[in-house]
Amino acid sequence: MTKEQERARARRRYERQQAAIARRAAERARRLRIAAVVGTVAVVVGLVAVLGTVFASEEDPAAPAPTTATGCSIPPTALGTGAQLSLPDKATVQGKTYVATLTTNCGDIELTLDGEKAPQAVASFVQLAEQNYWLNSPCHRLTTSETLKVLQCGDPTGTGSGNPGYGFAVENAPKDGTYPRGTVAMARTADPDTGNGGQFFLVHGDSSLPDPNGYTVFGTVTSGLDIVDRIAARGVAAGGSSDDGIPAAPISILRVAVTEKKA
């Protein structure tokens, strides 16, 4: 084989190698284009699905909210703050009766407030309602023992230690320490002279609180006590006492409206 023939053979071999490389490069480029198209389609489909969900939500504002096992909607996050208000004058409600509607994530609970027997507690309650103090406020304590059956609410921090920035003394406490089902009373600290603030409890079963200073009774539950019963039936959340602690079924006060009841 002459040198000219060897050079020609080597050239053809090189050309075949280059052609093979070119074919592999073209095939790789083709696969990348296909993958890009598929990826784009997937993104578009996903975006359409998301937008469809968003627009469906916007187009159907009456769609039911998610509910818990008790038929309540999922409660909002607590605002986590108290307030720094001044104690209102009890004379503003003296002798008056008020109707308060607690709108909760489980439904409305209606209270009748007695400004004759507990004017300071009622004046405070009316002021806190008007100031939206209980906006998105969780009821943080449930008791279901044999002698004490209450749902405690009124702390916007959800910790049990929040207050409106003032305190006042016990008034209209039952001398025998009994609190019948449907009673609305003030929760307080150990100090009976300044321990009342913004927290209160709804009695869902006849209860006994043998404290010599007692607790201020300032109203009654006139409707919606069945809501409290449903919460009580679910018991206390795990991690604490079996009959005293955070409700297993969360309930929050969303807002409170108060109106004077005319004779």
SELO-879723 format. One line per field, with one value per residue (C-alpha): residue number from 1; residue in one letter; x, z, y. Coordinates in nm, 2 decimals. Each point is the difference from the previous one (the first is absolute). Example, Ala and Ser with C-alpha at 12.3 -4.5 7.8 and 13.67 -1.06 7.14 Angstrom:
% residues 2
pos	(1; 2)
code	(A; S)
xx	(1.23; 0.14)
zz	(0.78; -0.07)
yy	(-0.45; 0.34)
//
This chain:
% residues 263
pos	(1; 2; 3; 4; 5; 6; 7; 8; 9; 10; 11; 12; 13; 14; 15; 16; 17; 18; 19; 20; 21; 22; 23; 24; 25; 26; 27; 28; 29; 30; 31; 32; 33; 34; 35; 36; 37; 38; 39; 40; 41; 42; 43; 44; 45; 46; 47; 48; 49; 50; 51; 52; 53; 54; 55; 56; 57; 58; 59; 60; 61; 62; 63; 64; 65; 66; 67; 68; 69; 70; 71; 72; 73; 74; 75; 76; 77; 78; 79; 80; 81; 82; 83; 84; 85; 86; 87; 88; 89; 90; 91; 92; 93; 94; 95; 96; 97; 98; 99; 100; 101; 102; 103; 104; 105; 106; 107; 108; 109; 110; 111; 112; 113; 114; 115; 116; 117; 118; 119; 120; 121; 122; 123; 124; 125; 126; 127; 128; 129; 130; 131; 132; 133; 134; 135; 136; 137; 138; 139; 140; 141; 142; 143; 144; 145; 146; 147; 148; 149; 150; 151; 152; 153; 154; 155; 156; 157; 158; 159; 160; 161; 162; 163; 164; 165; 166; 167; 168; 169; 170; 171; 172; 173; 174; 175; 176; 177; 178; 179; 180; 181; 182; 183; 184; 185; 186; 187; 188; 189; 190; 191; 192; 193; 194; 195; 196; 197; 198; 199; 200; 201; 202; 203; 204; 205; 206; 207; 208; 209; 210; 211; 212; 213; 214; 215; 216; 217; 218; 219; 220; 221; 222; 223; 224; 225; 226; 227; 228; 229; 230; 231; 232; 233; 234; 235; 236; 237; 238; 239; 240; 241; 242; 243; 244; 245; 246; 247; 248; 249; 250; 251; 252; 253; 254; 255; 256; 257; 258; 259; 260; 261; 262; 263)
code	(M; T; K; E; Q; E; R; A; R; A; R; R; R; Y; E; R; Q; Q; A; A; I; A; R; R; A; A; E; R; A; R; R; L; R; I; A; A; V; V; G; T; V; A; V; V; V; G; L; V; A; V; L; G; T; V; F; A; S; E; E; D; P; A; A; P; A; P; T; T; A; T; G; C; S; I; P; P; T; A; L; G; T; G; A; Q; L; S; L; P; D; K; A; T; V; Q; G; K; T; Y; V; A; T; L; T; T; N; C; G; D; I; E; L; T; L; D; G; E; K; A; P; Q; A; V; A; S; F; V; Q; L; A; E; Q; N; Y; W; L; N; S; P; C; H; R; L; T; T; S; E; T; L; K; V; L; Q; C; G; D; P; T; G; T; G; S; G; N; P; G; Y; G; F; A; V; E; N; A; P; K; D; G; T; Y; P; R; G; T; V; A; M; A; R; T; A; D; P; D; T; G; N; G; G; Q; F; F; L; V; H; G; D; S; S; L; P; D; P; N; G; Y; T; V; F; G; T; V; T; S; G; L; D; I; V; D; R; I; A; A; R; G; V; A; A; G; G; S; S; D; D; G; I; P; A; A; P; I; S; I; L; R; V; A; V; T; E; K; K; A)
xx	(0.00; 0.14; 0.03; -0.27; -0.24; 0.09; -0.08; -0.33; -0.09; 0.08; -0.20; -0.31; 0.04; 0.02; -0.30; -0.20; 0.10; -0.11; -0.33; -0.07; 0.08; -0.23; -0.28; 0.04; 0.00; -0.31; -0.18; 0.09; -0.12; -0.33; -0.05; 0.06; -0.25; -0.26; 0.07; -0.04; -0.33; -0.13; 0.12; -0.17; -0.33; 0.02; 0.06; -0.29; -0.23; 0.10; -0.05; -0.34; -0.10; 0.11; -0.17; -0.31; 0.00; 0.05; -0.26; -0.24; 0.04; -0.05; -0.30; -0.16; 0.03; -0.28; 0.20; -0.01; 0.30; 0.19; -0.15; 0.11; -0.16; -0.23; -0.13; 0.20; 0.21; 0.37; 0.07; 0.22; 0.35; -0.01; 0.12; 0.22; -0.04; -0.19; -0.09; 0.07; -0.34; -0.15; -0.27; -0.33; -0.25; -0.25; -0.27; -0.03; -0.18; -0.15; -0.35; 0.02; -0.02; 0.20; 0.00; 0.34; 0.05; 0.33; 0.06; 0.23; 0.14; -0.26; -0.30; -0.16; -0.03; -0.24; 0.03; -0.22; 0.21; -0.13; 0.12; -0.21; 0.17; 0.35; 0.04; 0.38; 0.03; -0.26; 0.15; 0.33; -0.15; -0.18; 0.32; 0.21; -0.26; -0.01; 0.38; 0.01; 0.22; -0.11; 0.06; 0.11; 0.04; 0.03; -0.19; 0.31; -0.13; -0.26; -0.08; -0.22; 0.04; -0.29; -0.01; 0.12; -0.13; 0.10; 0.14; 0.23; 0.05; 0.09; 0.38; 0.11; 0.35; -0.13; 0.23; -0.23; 0.21; -0.12; -0.19; -0.14; 0.24; -0.23; -0.16; -0.30; -0.15; -0.25; -0.36; -0.33; 0.18; -0.24; 0.04; -0.04; 0.27; -0.24; -0.01; -0.30; 0.03; -0.03; 0.17; 0.24; 0.26; 0.34; 0.32; 0.26; 0.34; 0.05; -0.06; -0.37; 0.04; 0.18; 0.00; -0.29; 0.08; -0.11; -0.02; -0.33; -0.15; -0.32; -0.13; -0.11; -0.10; -0.10; 0.33; 0.14; 0.28; 0.05; 0.20; -0.08; 0.02; -0.18; -0.02; -0.20; -0.33; -0.10; -0.22; -0.16; 0.03; -0.34; 0.09; 0.29; 0.08; -0.03; 0.32; 0.18; -0.14; 0.15; 0.34; -0.02; -0.10; 0.33; 0.19; 0.35; 0.29; 0.27; 0.30; -0.17; -0.25; -0.27; -0.27; 0.16; 0.19; -0.01; -0.32; 0.07; -0.25; 0.12; -0.24; 0.07; -0.20; 0.02; -0.18; -0.25; -0.31; -0.18; -0.33; -0.20; -0.32; -0.30; -0.28)
zz	(0.00; -0.10; 0.23; -0.20; 0.06; 0.38; 0.02; -0.18; 0.23; 0.31; -0.13; -0.05; 0.35; 0.15; -0.20; 0.12; 0.36; -0.04; -0.15; 0.29; 0.25; -0.19; 0.00; 0.38; 0.06; -0.22; 0.19; 0.33; -0.11; -0.11; 0.34; 0.17; -0.21; 0.07; 0.37; -0.01; -0.17; 0.25; 0.29; -0.14; -0.05; 0.36; 0.13; -0.21; 0.12; 0.36; -0.03; -0.16; 0.29; 0.26; -0.17; -0.04; 0.37; 0.08; -0.24; 0.12; 0.35; -0.11; -0.20; 0.29; 0.31; 0.16; 0.00; 0.35; 0.22; 0.12; 0.32; 0.30; 0.15; 0.21; -0.31; 0.08; -0.26; 0.04; 0.26; -0.10; 0.15; 0.33; -0.03; 0.30; 0.16; 0.29; 0.04; 0.23; 0.07; 0.30; 0.23; -0.11; 0.23; 0.12; 0.02; -0.38; 0.02; 0.35; -0.01; -0.37; -0.17; -0.31; -0.26; -0.12; -0.30; 0.00; -0.37; 0.01; -0.25; 0.12; -0.01; 0.20; 0.38; 0.14; 0.36; 0.21; 0.22; 0.33; 0.05; 0.33; 0.19; -0.15; -0.15; 0.00; -0.18; -0.25; -0.07; -0.06; -0.23; -0.20; -0.04; -0.11; -0.25; -0.15; -0.02; -0.18; 0.28; -0.06; -0.37; -0.10; 0.37; 0.08; 0.30; 0.16; 0.29; 0.04; 0.32; 0.01; 0.35; 0.23; 0.19; -0.26; -0.36; -0.17; -0.33; 0.07; -0.27; -0.03; -0.03; -0.35; 0.06; 0.04; 0.29; 0.29; 0.14; -0.23; 0.14; -0.12; 0.20; 0.31; 0.27; 0.23; 0.31; 0.03; 0.01; 0.01; 0.10; 0.12; 0.37; -0.03; -0.27; -0.25; -0.37; -0.18; -0.36; -0.23; 0.24; -0.15; 0.26; 0.01; 0.02; 0.22; 0.16; 0.37; 0.09; 0.05; 0.01; -0.34; -0.16; -0.24; -0.35; -0.34; 0.06; 0.07; 0.01; -0.13; 0.23; -0.20; 0.31; 0.36; 0.17; 0.35; 0.07; 0.37; 0.01; 0.29; -0.23; -0.29; -0.37; -0.15; -0.16; -0.26; -0.24; -0.15; -0.32; -0.18; -0.32; -0.14; 0.31; -0.22; -0.17; 0.33; 0.06; -0.33; 0.09; 0.35; -0.14; -0.19; 0.33; 0.07; -0.24; 0.07; 0.19; 0.32; 0.26; -0.11; 0.09; 0.01; -0.29; -0.36; -0.18; -0.23; -0.24; -0.05; 0.03; -0.04; 0.04; -0.34; 0.12; 0.26; -0.05; 0.30; 0.00; 0.28; 0.06; 0.03; 0.24)
yy	(0.00; 0.33; 0.30; 0.17; -0.29; 0.00; 0.37; -0.05; -0.29; 0.21; 0.29; -0.22; -0.15; 0.35; 0.11; -0.30; 0.08; 0.37; -0.11; -0.23; 0.28; 0.23; -0.25; -0.05; 0.37; 0.04; -0.28; 0.16; 0.34; -0.16; -0.17; 0.33; 0.17; -0.27; 0.03; 0.37; -0.02; -0.26; 0.22; 0.30; -0.18; -0.13; 0.35; 0.14; -0.28; 0.05; 0.38; -0.05; -0.23; 0.25; 0.29; -0.21; -0.07; 0.37; 0.12; -0.27; 0.13; 0.35; -0.09; -0.20; 0.21; -0.20; -0.32; -0.16; 0.05; -0.31; -0.14; -0.19; -0.32; 0.22; 0.18; 0.32; 0.18; 0.00; 0.28; 0.30; 0.05; 0.19; 0.36; -0.06; 0.35; 0.14; 0.37; 0.30; 0.14; 0.19; -0.14; 0.14; 0.16; -0.25; 0.27; -0.01; -0.34; 0.02; -0.15; -0.09; -0.34; -0.09; -0.27; -0.12; -0.22; -0.19; -0.09; -0.31; -0.23; -0.25; 0.23; 0.27; 0.00; 0.25; 0.14; 0.23; 0.23; 0.14; 0.36; 0.02; -0.28; 0.02; 0.35; 0.01; -0.33; 0.09; 0.35; -0.17; -0.26; 0.26; 0.21; -0.30; -0.10; 0.35; 0.01; -0.34; -0.13; -0.35; -0.01; -0.35; -0.09; -0.38; -0.16; -0.14; -0.21; -0.27; -0.18; -0.31; -0.14; -0.11; 0.33; 0.25; 0.02; 0.32; 0.14; 0.29; 0.27; 0.37; 0.00; 0.12; -0.13; -0.36; -0.05; 0.05; 0.29; 0.29; 0.29; 0.33; 0.22; 0.03; -0.20; 0.03; -0.17; -0.29; 0.09; -0.21; -0.32; -0.28; -0.05; -0.38; -0.03; -0.16; 0.09; -0.15; -0.11; 0.30; 0.24; 0.26; 0.11; 0.18; -0.20; 0.16; -0.02; -0.09; 0.37; 0.05; 0.38; 0.05; -0.34; 0.05; 0.11; -0.13; -0.37; -0.17; -0.35; -0.16; -0.27; -0.31; -0.21; 0.08; 0.09; 0.07; 0.24; 0.01; 0.32; 0.24; 0.30; -0.17; 0.10; 0.28; -0.12; 0.26; -0.19; -0.31; -0.19; 0.04; -0.20; -0.19; -0.20; -0.31; 0.12; 0.00; -0.35; -0.12; 0.14; -0.15; -0.34; -0.01; 0.04; 0.14; -0.01; -0.26; 0.11; 0.14; -0.10; -0.24; 0.25; 0.35; 0.15; 0.12; -0.11; -0.29; 0.16; 0.36; 0.28; 0.37; 0.32; 0.18; 0.31; 0.12; 0.23; 0.15; 0.19; 0.14; -0.19; 0.24; -0.07)
//
